[in-house]
Amino acid sequence: GGELSLRAALCQRRAMSTNTTTLALALAVVAALALPVLRFLAKQLGQLGGAPGAGTVVGGGYGGKDGSFTLAEVAKHDKKDDVWVIIKGKVYDLSEFVDEHPGGVEAIMKRAGGDATEGFFGPQHPSRVHDMIDEYLVGKVVDEADKDK
């Protein structure tokens, strides 16, 4: 009787160890998958105005929607991870959007740091794009002489 109960106890312990390992592995996978989803949701909530710090635009570190920039200042933002464009005299920070652009990164990078008005108003963009762009607004273009006003 004693040998049988010892064997049963060992089998039960091995099964519990396997269950614990499986559970730990499952939790690790769920956590790994949840992080990007949570980051995405936090970004979306921030843009919709439902999170702390809401109303902050992507380029908030540059003065928010009220920034004033010279052509020379905008021209410095011509890298894939730091992309600004000018559309009708307004400055947009597309750094967070460039990888998501349905027309590809290259389409935005052609005008990075410069005037993208003509390309933006091309036939490839549906009218809803014109409403969406405002969330990336960081300011307007000003002449060097008007910069400090």
KAMO-V672370 format. One line per field, one symbol per residue. ss: DSSP state (~ for helix, > for strand, _ for the rest). phi: phi as a letter, one per 40 degrees, with the letter a starting at -180 (. if undefined). psi: psi as a letter, one per 40 degrees, with the letter a starting at -180 (. if undefined). Layout:
# KAMO-V672370
ss = ???
phi = ???
psi = ???
This chain:
# KAMO-V672370
ss = _~~~~~~~~~~~~~~~~~~~~~~~~~~~~~~~~~~~~~~~~~~~~~~~___________~~~_~~~>>>_~~~~~__>>__>>>>>>__>>>>____~~~____~~~~~_____>_~~~~______~~~~~~~~~~>>>>>__~~~___
phi = .cccccccccccccccccccccccccccccccccdcccccccccccccgbbdgcgccdcdcbhgcbcbbcdcccdccbbdcabbbbbfgbbbccdcbdcccdcgcddccdbdgbcbdccccccccccccccccdcbcbibcbcdccdcc
psi = dddddddddddddddddddddddddddddddddddddddddddddddeeeiheiehidfdeeeaeeihiidddddegfideghiihhfeihhhededddehdeiddddddeheaheddddeieehiddddddddeeheaihiiddede.
